[in-house]
């Protein structure tokens, strides 16, 4: 959850304004109200966590409606994503707005297009962080791929296996299997 002080109440308003303009701020309030907002969010999150069970049919239906709203607004289809991951992100957004039921959140989504955008960004955060890492892509382009191509035998295909970025070393481990074509 990201909070920002209301710029109108800040001695220096540039930092809260920049944070708010980034689109990543969940709650804007007076500085003295922010601790209460955190406490309210934590209380609500604990209530949702206690209820955690397999999705009931009506909750599953509401989740599917949320995915339809996301696809309609953003053009991205999340229907093949892990339902638990999507539901956790939705629960986080529900907590921010103090909404207890996913059906109520879906109604909120349909009435607030900006919330659809915020949920969309939230779903993409973990998925796309690697793809926004320009250093990793540059290393792939300049070092890894040329080395792989130089090392392969004529007539062999390169197939990516599981790979992992090692941020502490700024290396990319990319095991490949080779197959004669």
N, C-alpha and C positions, 0 to 999 in steps of 0.2 A: 504494500500500500504506500502510495506517495502522497504526502501532504505538503501544502504550501501556505504560507501566511498570506492573508488577503493583502495585496499590494497597497490598498488605500490606507491600511493601518501600519504599514512598515515605514521605518525611518528612512531606509534606502530600499526603494521598490524594484530596482532592476533585477535582482536575483529572483524574487518570487514571480515577477512578470515573465522572465525567460523560462522558468520552470513551467509555468502555466501554458505559455505559448508552445512549448515542446509537445504538448498533448499527452504527457505522461503523468500529470497530476490527477489524483483521484478525488481529493478533497481540498477545497480552499476555505479557510476560516480565519478568524482573528487568532492571534498568537495564543491568547489565554484560553481559547476554545480547543486548540489542537490536542492537548492531553486527554480531554474528555472524548474527543473523536476517536483517539487510539483505543481508549478503554471500551467505548461502545463497539468498535470493530472487533476487539478481542472477545468480548462477551458474545457477540453474535456468532463469531467463528466457532467458539466452543459449543454453542447450541447446535450448529450444523454438524460439527464433528461427532457429537453424541448420537445423532440420528443416522450416521453412516451405515447403510445397509445396501444390499443389491437394489438397483433402481426398480421401483414399482412400474407397472405398465403405463400409468398416467404420467409419471416422471420421464419415462423413456419417450413417450409421445411428445412431451414438452421439449425434451432435449432435441428430438428430431425437428421440431418446429424452429428451435433456435438455429440449428444447422441450415435450415431452409432460408431463414432470414439472413444469415451470414452469406450464403451463396447468392441470394438475390441482391444484396447490397454491395458485396465485394467481388463477386464473380469467382470466388474460391470455394471449392467443395471440400469440406472437412469430414464427410461421411465415413471415410476410411480411417480416420484418426482413431486412436484408442479412446473409447468412450470415457474411461476413468480419467484420462488426462483432460479431456474437454470438460468433463463435469467438475473437476477440481478447479479449473480456471473460471468456470461459471460460478462456482461456489464462492470464489474469492471476490468476484464482481458483486455477487449477491450480498456478501458481507459488507462491502463498502456502502451499499445502498440500503442496508438493513432490511433485506427482502428474505423471507423465510422459505418460500416455496418456489421451485423452478418455474411452475406455471405463471406465477406472478412476475418472475423475472422476464419470461418470454413476452408477457404483455408489456412490461417496461421497455424491453428491446424494441418491440413493434412501435411504441410511441416515441422512442428517443433514438433517432438514427445515429447520433453521435456515440451513443453507448454501443451500438453495433460496431462502429469503427474501433472503439477502445477494446472491445472483446476480441476483435480480429487481430489487433496489434498484440494483445496478450497471448493469443494462441500462437503467433508467429515468433515470439521472442526466442524461445529455446530452439526452435527448429531452424531459424535462419541466422543465428549469430555467427556460425562458421562461415556462411556465405558472404557475410559483410566484412570478413577479416581479409583486407586487401593484402596484408603481408603474407598470409598463408597462400593466397592465390598466386601472388607473385613468385613465391618460392616453388610452388607447383609448376608454374609456367617456365621458369628459368633454370631450375635445378632438377626437380624430381622427374618430370615427364621426359626431358631430353636424355637423362641418365637411363631411364627405363627403355626408351626406344633404342639407344645405342647398345644396350646390353642384350637385347633380344636377338634370337637367331632368325635368319630369313625363313619365312613360312610359318612363324609362330605368332599367334594372337596373344595380346595382353588382356587379361581379364582382372578387373579390380576385385580384391577380396575385402576383408574388413580393414578399415583404416582408422587411424586415430591421430589427432593433433596433440603434440606434446608442447603445451605453451611455455613451460619452464625452459625448454631448450629451443623453442621456436622451430622444431622439426616436425615433419609429417611422416608418420610411419604408414606405408601403403603396401602391404604384402600383395603380391600378384601371383596368379597361377598362369603358367604358360601352356599353350596347347598348340599342337601342330595343326595347321589349317590345310 
